[in-house]
């Protein structure tokens, strides 16, 4: 079942307001922490942004190719949101709050999860290791495909909610990272990568040095060409896997492949993402909460628009005044003095009466009578 493009347009203020607030928060945080951004090709990025914005505006105003307009707008929002989230994660690393690896590891043990035994199970199968690695690296390509698929399938409501949920998830993830940072399983447990036969973790030790430099103040420049995932708790990959599986569920053709792929992403998150089990649980819970909130916000904005559409229009004071004059003694007295020597004013009076009737009743037959009066 397709969804209304008009509803997508009506709710644009909600998603742009949230994305704008997220961007402003990121910029303010970078300024407050003294971090600068380098390594970005800003002219090309700005040109791409202007092009996407132009496509969005043109095809929305002309009501042509709504899928193209929605795709362009959603891609623009996605790039802005993800860029802001990555930069905000670097700023969050400067908080200097104590590492929580010991607490996270203890929580895993309390839940009965043996991380090393789980890693050995994955490592025992070269095929499973390769599949998990592929799934873990599919987060960005999947999101790109989901945006296009939802727009082409005209699932505008799901697309809107996905973007809103993405903003909520990234904001909460970055705040949580600032309050409860961690260096990851491999660093905390001092697990040598050489101990694995097939497993080649994507995220292992490469983020440890940037986090330490940001915490100490030695790193003040963020190089966009050399960035790493820093956040441990909650796992954004776990959150993203749920968001993607939920989003693809609206596209029947991609429903089953998405479930399998994102199931593998969840499976790969402890090993390829160097996460504790509690990171994954928190990421899944965050995704569910963000999806629920996106639905609440969507219903509220739709209800607001419906109320606005039903609100009566402001009264036309001039029309009311003309109608009052037609019913009063003044106009009739003036018409009596004029007599038959001024038929033009009489015809003008008839036109005004027709106008009042047409404005008050909006009836096609009255409009025809109005034309007949003018012709007379």
C-alpha positions as CSV (number, residue, x, y, z in Angstrom):
1,X,0.0,0.0,0.0
2,X,1.5,3.3,-1.1
3,X,1.4,6.4,1.1
4,X,0.5,10.0,0.4
5,X,3.2,12.2,-1.0
6,X,1.2,15.1,0.5
7,X,1.7,13.7,4.0
8,X,5.4,13.5,3.3
9,X,5.5,17.2,2.4
10,X,3.3,18.1,5.3
11,X,5.7,16.5,7.8
12,X,8.8,18.0,6.2
13,X,9.0,20.7,8.9
14,X,9.2,18.0,11.6
15,X,12.2,16.1,10.1
16,X,14.0,19.3,9.1
17,X,13.5,20.9,12.5
18,X,15.0,17.8,14.2
19,X,17.9,17.5,11.7
20,X,18.5,21.3,12.1
21,X,18.5,21.1,15.9
22,X,20.9,18.2,15.7
23,X,23.3,20.1,13.4
24,X,23.2,23.2,15.6
25,X,23.9,21.0,18.6
26,X,26.9,19.4,16.8
27,X,28.3,22.8,15.8
28,X,27.9,24.2,19.3
29,X,29.6,21.2,20.8
30,X,32.5,21.4,18.4
31,X,33.0,25.1,19.3
32,X,32.7,24.4,23.0
33,X,35.3,21.6,22.9
34,X,37.7,23.6,20.6
35,X,37.7,21.0,17.9
36,X,38.2,21.9,14.2
37,X,37.3,19.9,11.1
38,X,39.7,19.4,8.2
39,X,40.0,17.1,5.2
40,X,36.6,17.8,3.8
41,X,36.0,18.9,0.2
42,X,33.5,21.6,1.2
43,X,32.9,23.1,-2.3
44,X,32.0,19.7,-3.8
45,X,29.9,18.8,-0.7
46,X,28.1,22.1,-0.9
47,X,27.5,21.7,-4.7
48,X,26.0,18.2,-4.1
49,X,23.8,19.6,-1.3
50,X,22.5,22.4,-3.5
51,X,21.8,19.9,-6.3
52,X,19.8,17.6,-4.0
53,X,17.9,20.6,-2.6
54,X,17.1,21.9,-6.1
55,X,15.7,18.5,-7.2
56,X,13.6,18.3,-4.0
57,X,12.1,21.8,-4.5
58,X,11.5,21.6,-8.3
59,X,9.7,18.3,-8.4
60,X,7.8,19.0,-5.2
61,X,6.4,22.3,-6.5
62,X,5.5,20.9,-9.9
63,X,4.0,17.7,-8.4
64,X,6.1,15.7,-10.9
65,X,8.0,12.6,-10.1
66,X,7.3,12.7,-6.3
67,X,9.6,9.7,-5.8
68,X,12.5,11.7,-7.2
69,X,11.8,14.6,-4.9
70,X,11.4,12.4,-1.8
71,X,14.6,10.5,-2.7
72,X,16.7,13.7,-3.1
73,X,15.4,15.2,0.1
74,X,15.9,12.0,2.1
75,X,19.4,11.5,0.8
76,X,20.3,15.1,1.7
77,X,18.9,14.7,5.2
78,X,20.7,11.3,5.7
79,X,24.1,12.7,4.7
80,X,23.6,15.7,7.0
81,X,22.4,13.6,9.9
82,X,25.2,11.0,9.6
83,X,27.9,13.6,9.2
84,X,26.7,15.5,12.3
85,X,26.6,12.2,14.2
86,X,30.1,11.2,13.4
87,X,31.5,14.6,14.3
88,X,29.4,14.7,17.5
89,X,30.9,11.4,18.6
90,X,34.4,12.9,18.4
91,X,33.3,15.8,20.5
92,X,31.6,13.4,23.0
93,X,35.0,11.6,23.4
94,X,36.4,14.8,25.1
95,X,34.1,14.5,28.1
96,X,36.8,12.8,30.2
97,X,34.3,10.6,32.1
98,X,35.7,7.4,33.5
99,X,35.8,4.4,31.3
100,X,33.1,1.9,32.0
101,X,34.6,-1.3,30.5
102,X,34.8,-3.0,33.8
103,X,31.1,-2.5,34.5
104,X,30.1,-3.6,31.0
105,X,32.2,-6.7,31.2
106,X,30.8,-7.5,34.6
107,X,27.3,-7.1,33.2
108,X,28.1,-9.6,30.4
109,X,29.3,-12.1,32.9
110,X,26.3,-11.7,35.0
111,X,24.1,-12.4,31.9
112,X,26.1,-15.5,31.3
113,X,27.8,-14.3,28.1
114,X,31.3,-15.5,27.6
115,X,32.7,-13.1,25.0
116,X,35.9,-15.2,24.2
117,X,33.8,-18.4,23.8
118,X,31.5,-16.6,21.4
119,X,34.4,-15.2,19.4
120,X,35.9,-18.7,19.2
121,X,32.6,-20.0,17.8
122,X,32.5,-17.4,15.1
123,X,36.2,-17.9,14.3
124,X,35.8,-21.6,13.8
125,X,33.9,-21.1,10.5
126,X,35.6,-19.3,7.7
127,X,32.2,-18.9,5.9
128,X,30.5,-17.5,8.9
129,X,33.4,-15.1,9.6
130,X,33.2,-13.8,6.0
131,X,29.4,-13.4,6.2
132,X,29.6,-11.5,9.5
133,X,32.3,-9.2,8.2
134,X,30.2,-8.5,5.0
135,X,27.1,-7.8,7.1
136,X,29.0,-5.5,9.5
137,X,30.3,-3.3,6.7
138,X,26.8,-3.1,5.0
139,X,25.4,-0.4,7.4
140,X,26.0,2.6,5.1
141,X,25.2,0.8,1.7
142,X,22.0,-0.6,3.3
143,X,20.9,2.8,4.5
144,X,21.5,4.3,1.0
145,X,19.4,1.5,-0.6
146,X,16.6,1.8,2.0
147,X,16.1,5.5,1.3
148,X,15.8,4.9,-2.4
149,X,13.6,1.8,-2.0
150,X,11.2,3.5,0.3
151,X,10.9,6.5,-2.0
152,X,10.4,4.4,-5.1
153,X,7.8,2.2,-3.4
154,X,6.1,5.4,-2.2
155,X,6.4,4.4,1.5
156,X,6.7,8.0,2.5
157,X,5.5,7.5,6.0
158,X,8.1,4.8,6.8
159,X,10.8,7.0,5.2
160,X,9.9,9.9,7.3
161,X,9.9,7.8,10.5
162,X,13.2,6.2,9.6
163,X,14.9,9.6,9.3
164,X,13.4,10.9,12.5
165,X,14.4,7.7,14.3
166,X,17.9,8.1,12.9
167,X,18.3,11.5,14.5
168,X,17.0,10.3,17.8
169,X,19.3,7.3,17.8
170,X,22.4,9.2,17.0
171,X,21.7,11.9,19.5
172,X,21.1,9.4,22.3
173,X,24.1,7.3,21.3
174,X,26.5,10.3,21.4
175,X,25.2,11.5,24.7
176,X,25.5,8.0,26.2
177,X,29.1,7.8,24.9
178,X,30.0,11.1,26.6
179,X,28.6,9.9,29.9
180,X,29.7,6.2,29.8
181,X,32.8,5.9,27.5
182,X,34.6,2.6,26.9
183,X,37.6,1.5,24.9
184,X,36.1,-1.8,23.6
185,X,36.5,-5.5,24.4
186,X,39.8,-6.1,22.6
187,X,41.7,-3.3,24.4
188,X,40.1,-4.0,27.8
189,X,40.6,-7.8,27.7
190,X,44.0,-7.5,25.9
191,X,43.0,-10.0,23.3
192,X,45.7,-10.5,20.6
193,X,44.4,-10.6,17.1
194,X,46.9,-13.3,16.3
195,X,44.9,-15.7,18.5
196,X,42.2,-15.9,15.8
197,X,42.4,-18.2,12.8
198,X,39.8,-16.6,10.5
199,X,38.5,-13.6,12.4
200,X,39.8,-10.3,11.2
201,X,37.9,-7.7,13.2
202,X,37.0,-4.5,11.4
203,X,37.1,-2.5,14.7
204,X,39.8,-3.6,17.1
205,X,42.4,-1.2,18.4
206,X,42.5,1.6,15.8
207,X,40.1,3.8,17.7
208,X,42.0,3.6,21.0
209,X,44.6,6.2,20.2
210,X,42.0,8.8,18.9
211,X,39.9,8.4,22.0
212,X,43.0,8.9,24.2
213,X,44.1,11.9,22.2
214,X,40.7,13.5,22.4
215,X,40.4,12.9,26.1
216,X,43.8,14.4,26.8
217,X,43.4,17.3,24.5
218,X,46.3,16.3,22.2
219,X,43.9,16.0,19.3
220,X,42.1,19.2,18.4
221,X,41.6,18.6,14.6
222,X,39.1,16.1,13.2
223,X,40.3,14.8,9.8
224,X,37.2,13.6,7.9
225,X,39.4,11.5,5.6
226,X,40.6,9.4,8.5
227,X,37.8,8.8,10.9
228,X,36.9,5.8,13.0
229,X,33.9,4.6,14.9
230,X,34.5,5.5,18.6
231,X,31.2,4.6,20.4
232,X,31.0,1.4,22.4
233,X,27.8,1.9,24.5
234,X,25.2,1.7,23.0
235,X,26.2,-0.1,19.8
236,X,25.0,2.0,16.9
237,X,25.5,-1.0,14.6
238,X,23.0,-2.9,16.7
239,X,20.6,0.0,16.6
240,X,21.1,0.4,12.9
241,X,20.4,-3.3,12.2
242,X,17.0,-3.0,13.9
243,X,16.2,0.3,12.1
244,X,17.1,-1.2,8.8
245,X,15.2,-4.4,9.3
246,X,12.1,-2.4,10.3
247,X,12.4,-0.1,7.3
248,X,12.9,-2.8,4.8
249,X,9.8,-4.6,6.2
250,X,7.7,-2.1,4.2
251,X,9.2,-3.3,1.0
252,X,8.0,-7.0,0.5
253,X,10.6,-7.8,-2.1
254,X,13.5,-6.9,0.2
255,X,12.0,-8.0,3.5
256,X,13.6,-11.4,3.8
257,X,17.1,-10.5,2.5
258,X,17.1,-7.5,5.0
259,X,16.1,-9.7,7.9
260,X,18.9,-12.2,7.1
261,X,21.6,-9.5,6.5
262,X,20.7,-7.5,9.6
263,X,20.5,-10.6,11.7
264,X,24.1,-11.3,10.6
265,X,25.0,-7.7,11.5
266,X,23.8,-8.2,15.0
267,X,25.7,-11.5,15.2
268,X,28.9,-9.8,14.0
269,X,28.7,-6.8,16.3
270,X,30.5,-8.4,19.3
271,X,33.5,-9.6,17.2
272,X,33.8,-7.2,14.3
273,X,32.6,-4.2,16.3
274,X,34.5,-5.1,19.5
275,X,31.3,-4.7,21.6
276,X,30.1,-6.1,24.8
277,X,26.7,-7.9,24.9
278,X,25.2,-5.0,26.9
279,X,26.2,-2.6,24.1
280,X,24.0,-4.6,21.7
281,X,21.1,-4.9,24.1
282,X,21.2,-1.2,24.7
283,X,21.4,-0.5,20.9
284,X,18.4,-2.8,20.2
285,X,16.4,-1.1,23.0
286,X,17.3,2.3,21.6
287,X,16.2,1.4,18.1
288,X,12.8,0.2,19.4
289,X,12.3,3.4,21.4
290,X,13.3,5.6,18.5
291,X,10.9,3.8,16.2
292,X,8.1,4.3,18.7
293,X,8.9,8.0,19.2
294,X,9.0,8.5,15.4
295,X,5.5,7.2,15.2
296,X,4.3,9.4,18.0
297,X,5.8,12.5,16.5
298,X,4.3,11.5,13.1
299,X,0.8,11.2,14.4
300,X,1.1,14.4,16.3
301,X,2.3,16.4,13.3
302,X,-0.4,14.8,11.1
303,X,-3.1,15.8,13.7
304,X,-1.8,19.3,13.8
305,X,-2.0,19.6,10.1
306,X,-5.5,18.2,10.1
307,X,-6.6,20.8,12.7
308,X,-5.0,23.5,10.7
309,X,-6.8,22.4,7.6
310,X,-10.2,22.4,9.4
311,X,-9.7,25.8,11.0
312,X,-12.2,28.3,9.5
313,X,-10.8,31.0,7.4
314,X,-10.7,34.6,8.7
315,X,-13.8,36.5,7.8
316,X,-13.8,38.8,4.8
317,X,-14.6,42.1,6.4
318,X,-15.2,43.9,3.2
319,X,-17.7,41.3,2.0
320,X,-19.5,41.5,5.3
321,X,-19.6,45.3,5.1
322,X,-21.0,45.2,1.5
323,X,-23.6,42.7,2.6
324,X,-24.7,44.9,5.5
325,X,-25.0,47.9,3.2
326,X,-27.2,45.9,0.8
327,X,-29.5,45.1,3.7
328,X,-29.5,48.7,5.2
329,X,-31.4,51.8,4.3
330,X,-28.5,53.8,3.1
331,X,-28.0,52.1,-0.3
332,X,-31.7,52.0,-1.0
333,X,-32.0,55.8,-0.2
334,X,-29.2,56.6,-2.6
335,X,-30.7,54.4,-5.3
336,X,-34.1,56.3,-4.8
337,X,-32.4,59.6,-5.4
338,X,-30.6,58.4,-8.4
339,X,-33.8,57.1,-10.0
340,X,-33.7,55.8,-13.5
341,X,-31.1,58.3,-14.6
342,X,-28.2,56.2,-13.3
343,X,-28.8,52.6,-14.5
344,X,-25.0,52.0,-14.3
345,X,-25.1,52.2,-10.5
346,X,-28.0,49.8,-10.4
347,X,-26.0,47.3,-12.5
348,X,-23.1,47.8,-10.2
349,X,-25.3,47.0,-7.2
350,X,-26.4,43.8,-8.9
351,X,-22.8,42.8,-9.4
352,X,-22.0,43.4,-5.8
353,X,-25.0,41.3,-4.7
354,X,-23.9,38.5,-6.9
355,X,-20.4,38.7,-5.5
356,X,-21.7,38.5,-2.0
357,X,-23.8,35.5,-2.8
358,X,-21.0,33.7,-4.6
359,X,-18.5,34.3,-1.7
360,X,-21.0,33.2,0.9
361,X,-22.4,30.1,-0.7
362,X,-19.8,29.0,-3.3
363,X,-22.6,27.5,-5.4
364,X,-22.2,26.9,-9.1
365,X,-25.8,27.9,-9.9
366,X,-25.3,31.3,-8.2
367,X,-22.1,31.8,-10.2
368,X,-24.2,31.3,-13.4
369,X,-26.7,33.8,-12.2
370,X,-23.9,36.2,-11.4
371,X,-22.7,36.0,-15.0
372,X,-26.3,36.5,-16.3
373,X,-26.7,39.6,-14.1
374,X,-23.5,41.1,-15.5
375,X,-24.6,40.3,-19.1
376,X,-27.9,42.1,-18.4
